[in-house]
Amino acid sequence: MIQFLLNDTPIEVEECSPSLTILDWLRTKKGKMGTKEGCATGDCGACTILVGEEKTNLNGNPVWHYQTMNSCLLLLGNAHAKHIVTVEAVTAGLYPTLNDLHPVQRALVECHGSQCGFCTPGIIMSMLALYINNPSYPGKKAAIHALGGNLCRCTGYSPILLAVEKAYSYERKNEPYSALAAQFKASLNTQYDDDVPFLKNGPRKFYLPQNAKQLVELKALYPQAHLVAGGTDFAIELNQNMLLPDVIISLSQAKELCTLSDNNGELHIGAALPYSQFVDAFYTYYPESKELFERLGSNQVRNSGTLGGSIGNASPIGDPAPLLIALNATMDLLSAAGTRTINVADYFIDYKKTVIKSDEVISKITVPNRPDSLKLACHKISKRFEDDISTVCLVLAIEQTQGVISNARCAMGGMAAIPKRAAHIEQKLNTQPLEVSTFIDAANGINDDFAPMSDVRSSAHYRTTVSKNLLQRIGIEFCGAQPSSNNNNNNIAITRISHASL
């Protein structure tokens, strides 16, 4: 059985399809039609809800934190012990007046921020999360960031952004959700504390282990089970490919896998810890990684997606993998027999094939201390700035001593069947002077390392050409040089592609 709070109503569920998403459950089981299905892939934001979770603040006290997530990608089982807030709970009553509306709703009405209204509930929820977590208007950049996962095809974004600011001009309305959640937590049925929360539908099962011991025991019992953390990719398979797995094991609440520790610059990131909960620590040591993490999915996706899920999915276009490979990160593979540690670069074998064993799970990713002389460049090429799949992802890390490159690690995504190191490029960089010409020469090694395919995102020629241009650009950035007149056009094109916005 799983238990959670829906708006102001405690919910207990046991008999239910293990693959049911919260979006489908809300609409088909509870008649909550305010949450819309637009794409069922996490791209449009029409299904956005608030998810509250109890955290511990700096003083050691429990507090409830609310953030947006895509309900089309959130499995119902992962809602256990959480607070699900839908648009119906933003303002009470069937026929509220304008003054009765929550400030974010009232502002959207007065700024004419809605036309057809299909996307509006999701936009309201994103605005509400921003409003709850920021006592004063945080600025236009923060508003755009909060709404980055919400598409509106008819209203236009200017009135919506105006509404975000205007919501703060009304009398402040405190959120009532934390008090409700605290009451729910206090009354939570604890007779099953030693059991694993679960759902079942005939022979099909969903398990939500609460610790690593329960997790590896279940994986040993069900070696063919589908593992899921945030579900931001797995749920798409459920929605689009009608996948019906017999057993799903969720890592999302195994406490040892949801931790972050900083050992004097060496980061230990739990495989089930969402991006939004560790990226600030990552930026402390590797601010260059913002180019990837701030463009990885949307705010809703980053609030639920995880490093373990991205690596475990073994996609050739997963953005974190090239970064982790270039930084020489390692990963722990946990089983009932113990833990083994491997380099992230050694995890991938072929398309969707990895070295993980049937009884193992990814438990932790370790990012080593940053060397003093390290230079890092991260570049993602995609058709949209945010919430888009990479056409090419290139990460290069070099160390240098007295102007000579001593250690180069280059990894790329979108160029092969797996995220892959560029051995020939590295060879051309190592022991060479830190000069632009070195990087231009190294770029000629692209064809020795990769034979990319042509697909709907781009041609193989485009991928190869852009990769060469990126290496030249990185050389210019690292060396502080100005591009020559012969190469101005290429670098200008890369800048425009890399920083394109909606």
N, C-alpha and C positions, 0 to 999 in steps of 0.2 A: 504494500500500500504506500502511496505517496500522499503528503499533506501540504497544502499551501493556502495562501489567502488570496482570493480574487476580489478586488476592490474592498468591500467590507464583509465578505462572506467566507468563512473557513470551508475548505474543500478537501474531501478525502476521495481518492480514486484508486481502485485496484483492478477491476475488470476493464481493460481498455487496450486498443491496439498499441503495441510498443513503438510503432513508427508514426503515431499521430502527432502532428505539430500543434502548438498552442493556438495558432490561427484557425486551423480546422476545428479544434475542440471548442473554441469560443463561438464560432459561427454555427456549427452543426449540433453541438451538445447544449450550449447555453444561450443561443439566440442573440449573442452580442454581435450585431451586424455593423457596429460603428467601425470596427477594425476591418480594413478592406484587403482583398487579395488583388494585387495588380500584376505581379510578375512571378511570385513564388520562388524567386531566386535571390532576394535581398537587395535588388537593384533600385527599387522605386520608393520604398519607405512608406507606402500606404498602409502597411500592416504594423507600423511602429507601436510598441507598447512601452510602459515603464516597468522595470523589474527592480524590486527592492530587495536588498540583501543585508543581513546584519554583519557589521564590521566592528573592529575594535579600534578606537581612536588612540591618539598619542598618550592619553592619560589612562589607557587601559579600560575605558568604559565602552559598553556596547552602543553603537549608533547604527541607524538604518540609512543606507546609501541607495539612491535611485538613479538609474541610468536607462537609456533607450536601448532596445534590442528589436530585431526583426522577428515578429512572432511566426512568420512563415518558415524560419530556420531554427526555431527553438522547440525542441522536443518537449512534450508535456511532462515526461519523467524528470527532466532537468529543472522543473519548477518546484521541486520538493523543498519545503522550508523557506520559500521565498514569497514575496508579495507581488502579485501581478495586478497592475493598474491599467485599465482600459479607458478609452475616451469617454465612456458613459459615466465615469466617476469624477470627471473634472468639475462638473457643475451638477448639483442635485436638483431634482424636480423635472417634470415633463415639459413645462412651459415657462422657463425662466425669462425674466425681462433682461434688457441690455445691462442694467446695473447688477443683476444677479450673476452674470457670467463671470467666470474667472478672468483676470486681467489679460491673459494671453488670448482667450477667445474674444473678449470685447475688443481688444486692439486689432485683431484680424478682421473683425466686422467693420470697425470704423475706418480701417485703412484699405478696405475693399480688397482683402487678400485672398478671396476665394471666389471662383466662378462656378465650375461644374461641381466642385465640392468633393470629388472622389478622393483626392490626395489630402484633403484638409484634415481629417482626423489624425493622420500620421504626422503632419506638420504641427498640429496642436501639441501632440505628445513630445515632439522634439523641442518645441518652444517651452513646454512645461518643465522638461528636465533642465534646460538652461536656466529658467527662472528659479527653480527650486535650489539649484546648486550655486547660484550667483545672486547675492542680496542686492547688488546694484548692476546696472547695465554694463556688461563686460566689453562692449565694443563690437564694431561691425565684423572684424576678423573672427571673433569668437562665435558670433551669430552665424556666419557663413559656415564655419567648421561644424557647428551643431546641426545645421540643416543640410550638410553635404550629402547625406543619404536619402534626402527627400526630393523627388522629382515632381514638378508641377508643369503640365504641358499647356495650360491655357491662361493662367493668371499672370505669370511672369513673377520674377523674384523680387523686384524692387518694392512693391507694396508689402510683401511678406517680411522683408528685412526692416521696413519701416515699422511694421507691427511689432516686431521683436523689441525694438527700442521703445515704442510707445507703451508697451505693457508695463514698463518700469515707471511710467509717469503717474499711474493710478496709485491709490492707497495699497500698500503692500499687503498681500494675502499670504499668510503662513500656511504651509502644507499640513494637511491633517493626517497624512499617510503613516508617518512614523509612529504616532500614538496607536493607530489601529494595528500596525505590524507588531509593536511591542506587546499588546494585549494578546495577539494571536500566538506569538512566540511563548508567552507565559502559559498559555493553555494548550500548547502543542502536545499531542498524545505521545508520551514518552515510553509507553510500554514496549515499544519495538526498538529501543535504543541499541540492542545487541544484534538486531537483524538488519539486513540490507533492504532499503526501500526498493520496491519493485512494482511493475505492472505486468499483467498477463492477459493473453487473449488466446484461449485454447493452449496449444503447444508453444506459441510464440511468447517470448519473455523480454522484459527490460529490467536491467539491474543497475542500481545506483550505489556502488560501494562507497563507504564513508572514510575509508582509510586504505593504505597500500596493501595491508595484509588481506583484507577482503577482496581487493582488486586482483591480486595475483592468484588467489585461490579460485576465483571465478574464471580467470583466464585459463588456468590449468584444467578446470572442469569443462569449459567450453572453448577449446582452442580455435574454433572457426567462427567465434562470435565477432560481430562488427563492433569495433571500438569507436566511441564518439566522445568529443569533449564539448566544444562550443556548438558543433553541428553546422557551421556556416557553409561547409561543402557537402557533407554527408546528407543534409536535409534536401539539397537540390536533387541528389540521386533519388531520394524518396519521392519528391514532388514530381520530377520530370520523367524518371525512368521506371516509376512504380515499383521500386525495389521493396521487397517484403522479407527482410532478414528474420531468421528464426529467433536469434538471440542478439540483443544489443546490450553492451556494457558501457556505461557512461563513466568517464574519468573525472567529470566536472566537479565532484564534491569529495574526491579522495584527498584529504587534507594535506598529505605530504607532497602531492603534486600541484598544490595551489599556493606555493610559497615563493618568496623572493629573498635572497640574502646577498649582501655586498661584503665580500671579504677583501677589504682594501683595494677595491677596483676589479676584483674577480667576481663576476656576477654568476649566481646560481639561480636559474629561472625554472620554476616548476613547469612541467609539460602541459598542465591544465590551467595555468594562470593566464587570464585574458590579456591581450596586448595592452589595453588601457591601464592595466595595473603594474606594468613593468617598463613601459617605454620611457618614462621620465628618468628612471635610473639608467637606462641604456643611453639616453641623450647626454647624461652627465659625463660619460667617458667617450661616447662616440656621437657627437652632435650631427655629424654628416649623415647618420642613419635616418634622420628626419625625412630625407628625400624618399625613403622607402616606406617607413612606418606611417607617416602622415597621409600617404596615398594608398595604403593597403586597405581596400574595401572602403567602407564608410564608417562614421562614428558608431552606428549600430553594430556593424560587423566587428569593429575593434573592441567593443565592449563584451563580446562573447567568444570571438575567435582566439586561438591559442597557437603558440609555437609548436607544441607537440602535435597538434592536429595538422598544421601546415606541412611539417616534415613527414609525419606519418602518412599523409596523403600521397607523398612522393610525386607531386606534379612537377613537370618540367618548367612550369611558369610560376612556381611559388616564389614570391619575392624574398622571404627571409632566408631561404637556403643559400643563395649566392653570398649574402652578407656573412652568414655564420661560417661558411667554408673559407671565405677570404680572411676572416678573423681567427681561423684555426680553432674554432669552437669544438667542444666535445659533447657527447650525449650519453646518458646512462640508460641502459636497457635492463629493466627489472623483471625478475621472474621469481617463482617460489624457491628456486635454487640459489638466488642471490642476484648481484648486480654486475654487469660488465660494462665497461666504458669504451666507446669507440669515437673516432673522429667523425664529425658530421659529413665530411667529404667521402668517407668510406661507407656511408649508409646506403647510398643509391647504387643499384646494379644496372638496371635497364628500366624501360618505361613501366612505371608502377610496380617495379620489383625492387625489393630491398633485402638487407641481410638480417632483418628481424626474424626471430623464431616464433613458432606458433604459440608458445607459452609466455612470450615476452611483451612488455609494454614500454613505451618511452616514458621515463619518469622525470628526467631533468636535463637541461641544457646548460653547459658551463661556458661562459665567455671569458677568456683569459685577460689578465691585466694588459693595459695598453702600453706598449713600449714608448719611451720618450720620443724616439725619432719617427714614429709611425705617421704616415700620411694615408688618408683614406678618402676614397671617392665612391659615391653611390649614384647611379643614374638609372632611372626607369623611363622607358619610352612607351607611351600608350596613347590612345586616341583621345582619352579624357584625362583630366588631371587627377580626379579622385574616383574611386569605385570602378576601376577598370582593370582588365587583365593586361599584363605586360606583353608588349611585342618583343622587346629586348630588355633585359635587366643585366647591368654590368656593375660589378663591384671590384675595385682594385685597392689593395693595401700594400704599401711598400715601406721598408725601412731603409734608411740611408746613413752612411758614415762619410763625413767630409766630402759630400757632394757625389758620392758613388752609391748606387742602389745595391744593397746587400741582401735583401730578402723581399721578393715580390710574390704576392699571391693574388691571382686573378680568377674570379669565378663568374659564370654567366648563366642566366636563365633564358629560356625561349630559343636557344640555339641548338639544342640537342634533345634527346629523349629523356635526359635527366639534367638537373642542375650540375654543372661540370666545371672543373678547373681547366684553365687554358694553359697547358704545360708549355707549349711553344712560345706563347707570349711571355710567360714568366722567364723562360730561358733567354729570350732576347732582351729582357730588362735587367736581369741579374748581372752584377759586376760592371754595368754600364754607367756612364755619367748621368747625373740628374739634369738632363737637357731635353728640350722639346723634340729634338731630332731623334732621341732614343725612343720616345713613345711613337713617333711616326714610323720608325723602322719596325718597332714591335707590332704595330697594327697590321703589318704585312703577314704576321703569323696567324691571323684569323682563319684563313683558309686551311691551314695545317691542323688547327684545333677543332674546327666546326664545319659541318655541311648542313646548314639549316634547311628546313622544309618551307615550302610556300603553302600558305593557308589563307583563311578568310581575313586574317589580321594584316598580313603583309606577304610580300614575296621573299624568297630566299635572298635575292639580290639586295633588297632593301635592308634586311636584317644584317647582312654582311657589311654593306656600306655604312650603315648607322654605327655599327660596332667599331669600325675603323675610325670614323669621325669622333666617336666618344673617346677613344684612346688618345687621339690627338688633342682633344679638348682637355682631357685630364692632364696631359703633359703641360699644356699652357697654364692650367690652374696650379699645378704643383710647382712649376718653375717661375710663376709670376711674370711670364713673358706675354707679349702681344702677338696675336695671330698674324701671319703674313697675309698680304693682299690676295695671294692665290687661294687662300683657304677661308676667306671671310664668309663666303656664301654657305659653305658646309656648316660652319659653326653657328651661323645665324639660324639656319634651318633646324639644327638640333635644339637650340634654345627655345624656339617656338613650339616644337613638338613636345619637348620635355615639360614645358610649363603651360601647355594649353589648358584652358578651363572651360567649364560648361557655359 
